[in-house]
């Protein structure tokens, strides 16, 4: 299928709908030549599968970090008409609102490196990490209902974060019309003990140092003054609650596909008409998972601040530890977009993708050993990618293959040689997230910036890494 | 062979499990799953739990069995290392599973879900075979 991609310019490729008879719209890939060479044919094929779904709006977009995923590649965005389209649990992914919080400090990397041997283990202790980790909170059923319905308002009311943090969170940390009544008891049981836990896999907490500032005005407006400044990046999601909601609604929507007679090129693209019960119930339940994830990261924000207070013997406010922004990946949004000059309401499915609206922060995580970027959303993203950008480096190797190829202990010592202190629950979890298991993040950023779907503001490298 | 892992994806884990009968293939697939979730060889058998699962056919029963085990890790905060199917037919199973309180230092990785990708449950000349892709 890849051979059908037509080069539009240095960073955009079009796969015309004539490439496959069932395609209703084109597929578009945003990538430089190096990324394009590395993209798997199967991932391009997956974009064409989505382009066959009812009510899909032109085009289905593959982002520069795209790699094969279940149903749709990770690193892709697809939008659907709000009358004739579908809402899909399959297109959202299992880790609903997996996302990133970026917190700034006024500390210098010199200050932090001196304390890294204390700071990293203290953070590791304060943030329950890894599979099977016990959370520090005991939520009552009423608390959980409130988190699901009102998101981080729950955390603001209880002093975990401030109103200012909330203002710096996508959707203000609360998607409206979330309905806990649409969430199964099993999902609630899984979520209840896990609020305030990091999880495992690709989830992490990093202490980072700014190495470059590209856009001084944007950086300054977000509290980044100069290279050497320390930031904190927290990446995690909605934990077992979100996984269960996705699992539950995949089953429900598999039945809906039969009921509404929807032809699917891949059964993993389970979906339901936007205005059906199966579609709207998923949307209302998905919002609960999104709210839970925003709150999960808010709770950990407080604990991170407390550790910094202890290690540096100062209040967090005096270290200017404010949220730069908190963003979501893996989410469905009801948004207004211009399609052929006409304003339309669309259900935008971002899977491994970041919202990139003009002038809003876009955070792209690298890997443990490489750089991450703070970028700025753009009007160009509104034109070509439904206001979306990449979310990370994108895997180049399966986790299973990475574990076989790399030794966790060796990775830990290699990171240390480069001045990065790391702590993980097991060497295996370092191995599966080994930097070489990912694509080159610089090529992803070159494609994102070059295409204009977001522009570079600052580059960061890790000083300390905590992994589940 | 009880089970083996297969390199297939850039994002996840796939395994095949085998058994001469339903009982064995269900027990072996649970072992494969927990060798991803935790360091199964380090997990004791101090606590046990009875699980009952239903499905419309053996394939769905397997899917639901593995999904039930995944959610049990979160809810009971336990890792498991031994799985005894005490009763099974094509639509129902009852199992006694043994393990201990979860401890991340004996953990592997979070398994988010069983997926439909290349999912397979089939009768073979030698008994049964299942192929499972996990989202991790």
Interface residues (C-beta under 8 A of the other chain):
Chain A: X40 X67 X68 X69 X70 X74 X94 X95 X128 X129 X130 X131 X132 X133 X134 X186 X189 X190 X193 X194 X199 X200 X201 X239 X240 X243 X244 X246 X247 X250 X267 X268 X395 X396 X397 X398 X399 X400 X401 X425 X426 X428 X429 X432 X468
Chain B: X5 X7 X8 X9 X10 X11 X12 X13 X14 X37 X38 X39 X67 X70 X71 X73 X74 X75 X77 X78 X79 X102 X103 X104 X105 X106 X107 X108 X109 X110 X112 X113 X114 X115 X116 X117 X133 X135 X136
